[in-house]
Amino acid sequence: MSAQTTAPQDFNWLLLADVSSAKARKGENNAGLFDRTWAEVATAIYDRLAEAAEQKKPGSGESVRISSMMLRAGAIATISAL
C-alpha cells in the first residue's frame, strides 16, 4: 500500500489472505497451475497477521503461520511435480 492509501480499520485481512491462497492454488484462469503472485500476496499477509498476533500474545499466531506454511508446501509440491 502506498503512503497515501490506508485500509479501513475493520478490514478483514484474513479473508484477503484466504482468497489469495485459493487463487494461488487454482492458478490463473482456473487452469490448475500454481500462481506464484497470489501465493506471495497470501504468504505476506499471513506472515504479518501471525507476527501481529504473536506480539499481542505469544503462541496466538500459530494457526495463521500454519496456513502460510501449508501454502508454501503446496507450492513446493506443485512446482517440483512439473
N, C-alpha and C positions, 0 to 999 in steps of 0.2 A: 504494500500500500504506500502511496506517496504521502509526503508530509501534509498535503492539503486534504487528504481524504481520511475520514475516520469511520470505523464501523459503529453501528448502533450499540449501545451499552448491553442490550439483551440479545445480541446477535448469537445465533446457535452455531458456534464453531465446530462442535462435534458432528452435527448434521452435515456441514460442508465437508468435513474430513471423510465421513462415511460415504457420501455421494461421490466424492472424488476417488475414493478407494474402489467403489463399484465401477466407476468409469474406467479406471486403470485396468481392472480385471477384464472387463468386456472389450476394451480396446476401441480404437477409432471406428465409428460407424458400426458398432457391434460386430466387428469382424472376428472377434475372439483372439486377436493378437494383443499382447500386453502393451499398454500405453504408458510410456515412461514419464511423460509430462504430468499426467494426472496422478501418477504414483508419487512424484516429487511434491506435488501440492499436498496430497493427503499425508505423507510422512512428515512434512514440515509442520502441518497443523497438529497432527497427533503429538509430535515431539514437544511443541510449545505448550500444548494443553497438559501433557504429562509433567513438564517442568513446573508449570504454574501450580498444579495440584500438589506436587512434592514440596513446594515452598510453603504452601498453606499447612499441609500435614504430611509428614513422611510416610511413604507407602501408599498414599492415596492416588498416585498417578499410574499405578501398576496396570490397570485394565486398559488404559489408553496406550501405554507403552507396548502392551501385548498386541494391540491392534496394529501398531506401527511395525512391530517385528513380523507379524503374520503377513502383512502386505509385502514386506521386503523378502520374506521367504518364498512367497508366491511368485514374485518377480524373478528370483534366482532360479526357481524350479522351471518356470516357463521359458526363460531365456536360455537356460542350459539345455533344454529339450530341443531347441531349434537347431 
